[in-house]
Amino acid sequence: DSWDIAMVLPTHALRSRYIVQDISLATDYPSGVAFVAAEDSTVLSMVLPHSVENVSTPAGGLYTSPMLMAGQSLFLSNAAGHGFNGMVVNSNGKPLSTFQGHSCARVGNAGSQYGRDHMFEQALPTDLWGTDFLVTPTSGRTEGDVIMVTASADGCTVTANGVLRGTL
């Protein structure tokens, strides 16, 4: 009644800067973001948008991770309904993987009883982002699709079918 799929990047495509694009859902389940170091001595820094479980840095504060070795991961989770969308993540120049998602997202149709999944995707580094996209609806979905646009810099304009939708 739902789909489980993930895109993953080859290690040569990993970089040191990402902007998290997750969904904040009004559920009882938290969202989270995970990072995996591709090289030894990787340190991450990010301004936390909300309080994060097991981290003493307050919301709005600069969080610096412990040093990660190659293959080591860091997972951040926060309260239900508060995602990490828009959070900029930088490493100390070392490549890393960034995974974003939600622990209980509904996928499927309105009448679905079984379409709640752990959903995640690997984030694209910001230097691989583009400016033109083709979006198609999901076949058979009765609740419609959500299209989220995240700007990598101030002043980005968003158009759809030639109509200006806003400036980010």
BELWO-V43783 format. One record per residue. RES is the residue in one letter. SS is DSSP state (h for helix, s for strand, l for the rest). PSI is psi in degrees with one decimal (999 if undefined). D_LAST is the distance of its C-alpha to the last C-alpha in Angstrom with 1 decimal. Layout:
RES|SS|PSI|D_LAST  RES|SS|PSI|D_LAST
//
This chain:
D|l|3.2|35.4  S|l|179.1|32.3  W|l|141.3|31.1  D|l|118.9|30.9  I|l|150.2|29.4  A|l|142.2|27.6  M|l|135.1|26.4  V|l|150.7|27.5  L|l|148.3|27.2  P|l|154.7|30.2  T|h|-30.1|30.6  H|h|-14.1|30.2  A|h|-3.5|26.5  L|l|146.0|25.8  R|s|-166.6|23.9  S|l|4.5|23.2  R|s|130.9|19.4  Y|s|156.1|17.3  I|s|123.6|14.3  V|l|135.8|15.6  Q|l|88.3|14.5  D|l|176.9|17.0  I|l|132.2|17.6  S|l|114.0|18.7  L|l|141.8|21.6  A|l|73.9|23.8  T|l|178.3|26.9  D|l|6.3|29.6  Y|l|139.6|28.5  P|l|158.5|26.3  S|s|168.2|23.7  G|s|166.7|24.0  V|s|139.7|23.1  A|s|149.8|25.8  F|s|141.6|26.3  V|s|124.9|29.3  A|s|136.4|30.5  A|l|-16.5|31.7  E|l|159.3|33.8  D|l|156.2|35.8  S|l|38.5|34.7  T|s|129.0|31.0  V|l|132.0|29.2  L|s|150.6|25.6  S|s|141.8|23.4  M|s|149.8|20.4  V|s|121.0|19.2  L|l|125.6|20.1  P|l|-23.1|17.8  H|l|172.3|21.0  S|l|141.5|24.7  V|s|135.3|25.9  E|l|137.0|29.4  N|l|22.8|32.0  V|l|130.7|29.9  S|l|-11.3|30.8  T|l|127.8|27.5  P|l|162.5|25.9  A|l|135.0|22.4  G|l|-4.5|20.2  G|l|156.6|22.9  L|s|120.2|23.1  Y|s|130.5|25.0  T|s|126.1|27.1  S|l|161.4|28.9  P|l|160.3|32.5  M|l|131.1|33.6  L|s|142.0|33.4  M|l|163.7|35.9  A|l|128.3|35.4  G|l|-10.4|35.0  Q|l|147.1|34.4  S|s|161.4|31.6  L|s|130.2|29.6  F|s|131.4|28.3  L|s|136.4|26.2  S|s|147.2|26.2  N|s|-179.7|25.1  A|l|153.7|26.0  A|l|138.4|25.6  G|l|-2.4|22.4  H|l|104.9|20.4  G|l|-171.4|18.7  F|l|14.1|17.3  N|l|130.2|13.9  G|l|-6.6|11.6  M|l|126.0|14.7  V|s|130.8|15.3  V|s|127.6|18.9  N|s|145.2|21.1  S|s|175.8|24.8  N|l|43.6|27.4  G|l|-1.2|27.1  K|l|142.7|28.7  P|l|146.6|27.4  L|s|162.8|26.6  S|s|140.1|25.7  T|s|127.8|23.0  F|s|131.6|23.5  Q|s|151.8|21.3  G|s|-161.8|22.5  H|s|144.9|24.2  S|s|-14.2|27.9  C|s|73.8|28.4  A|s|142.1|26.0  R|s|126.0|27.4  V|l|133.4|27.7  G|l|-148.4|29.8  N|l|164.3|30.8  A|l|-36.7|31.1  G|l|0.7|34.8  S|l|132.6|34.5  Q|l|-13.3|36.3  Y|l|2.0|35.8  G|l|44.7|32.2  R|s|121.6|30.9  D|s|158.0|30.3  H|s|121.2|29.2  M|s|137.9|26.2  F|s|160.7|24.8  E|s|154.0|23.3  Q|s|130.1|23.2  A|l|148.0|19.8  L|l|136.6|19.2  P|l|147.4|19.0  T|h|-28.7|15.7  D|h|-5.9|17.9  L|h|-1.1|18.8  W|l|155.0|15.4  G|l|-169.6|15.2  T|l|-14.3|13.3  D|l|132.8|15.5  F|l|148.7|16.7  L|l|123.8|19.5  V|l|131.6|19.4  T|l|149.0|22.6  P|l|155.9|23.6  T|l|123.7|26.0  S|l|130.8|29.5  G|l|-4.6|31.3  R|l|128.8|28.6  T|l|-15.8|29.1  E|l|0.5|26.2  G|l|-179.8|23.5  D|l|154.3|20.8  V|l|126.4|17.5  I|l|117.3|14.8  M|l|132.8|12.0  V|l|128.9|9.0  T|l|131.6|7.9  A|l|141.6|6.2  S|l|-8.0|9.2  A|l|158.5|8.1  D|l|148.5|6.1  G|l|9.0|5.5  C|l|131.2|5.2  T|s|144.0|6.3  V|s|123.7|7.6  T|s|150.3|11.3  A|s|124.8|14.2  N|l|37.4|17.7  G|l|1.8|16.8  V|s|128.7|15.0  L|s|123.7|11.5  R|s|-18.8|9.9  G|s|171.4|6.6  T|s|131.1|3.8  L|l|999|0.0
//
